[in-house]
């Protein structure tokens, strides 16, 4: 197991672009580590997505791709304004600073896959865009081109995430809705999963019946391959997440079976799944409520994250979370830890990965926002946490307090390589500064850097 002294910071400040607050996606390809960046704002062409590449042999970084810049018409400018203000409240507080904008403001998922028309494995990337999310493809890791229409035919789909490979098929789920009138960063127009054997062709099929036939499901939040199945976790503000799986045999849409329902009987306090990973033959499922652990629109929360273990026979354990009764009997946490790893500010398990026989789980932690919004303090505390377990039951904290910068509010990506465990983060300096100023504490943040970090533990 890695310990705190094993980690070194490879990137800070968004790699020279402070507006890039998220290391949103990450994968290994052709001997390099690739990082897809995202910005929460679309006020200027500077707020566009980039792909960074780390040479594992030379130990250096380079920017290998930047989103192209397009001129906005009135329709797209209206969408940009909603995103700049974060939506909500029915108000538009800030117009775009430019007539032009990067086509993509974020890169939400990455996967390496060889489709039927790919001569070799290619790098596929799901984008976030005010023109409608896209799928990019690269043969060499340097040139990236769209291989699907915006939103796969519905340009109100804001992004694509959870690119997941099972055998000779690749799956992806739409996330977020963006129109001239509203934005929802998590819920897509329909709770769907798409599948193809040939992503380069641009032809995708619906892999499931919309909403899995249950109107309570408002989106598919995460996917993972385990036990010969693709597992999909949903979000539901009224009932809590559901977990479904398919062996993807036959013709799409496939036959799916439900594994868990009603937030594993915690109901909407486990509103959605956040991350999933296979470890020692079992599927580990992190859940929670995105953001600040509260769904204001649906009056859900506050609540903190949970961690579950699901076996191939669909039986399950509560690893970390709230004790409760279920149809299988009393469930108590194997780790003896309550929600959020005993921290109420850990709202969701945001990333998981297995590295050298150890399972790692990274959190989103909103305590710094609470200090800015509620306490009126002149100092910020809190920040993301990274936890590790060698058996799935006992857990040890290996990073906390945002890696020494409490503006670091989330571990967004984890990637295991032979050169170490790579950790990509979310930075909330600008948001926390804004929240503090509203409460009359303009100097609460000090000189903390903005932009994401990338760490390596080795």
Secondary structure, DSSP 8 states (H G I E B T S, - for coil): ---GGGEEEEE-TTTT-TT--EEEEEEEETTEEEEEEE-S--SSTTS--EEEEEETTTTEEEEEEE--EEE--HHHHHHHHHHHHTS-TT------S-SEEES-SEEEEEEEE--TT-SS-EEEEEEE-TT---EEEESSSS--EE-S-GGGG-TTEEEEEEEEEETTEEEEEEEEEE-SS-EESS--SS---EEES-GGGT--EE-S-GGGG-TT--EEEEEEEETTEEEEEEE-TTT---EEEE---SSSS---EEEE-HHHHTGGGG-EEEEEEEETTEEEEEEE-TTTSEETTTTEE----EEEEE-TTS-EEEEES--EEETTEEE--TT---HHHH-TTEEEEEEEEEETTEEEEEEEE-HHHHIIIII--SS------EEEESSSSS-EEEE-GGGG-TTEEEEEEEEEETTEEEEEEEE-HHHHHHHHHHTT-TTSSTT---S--EEEE-
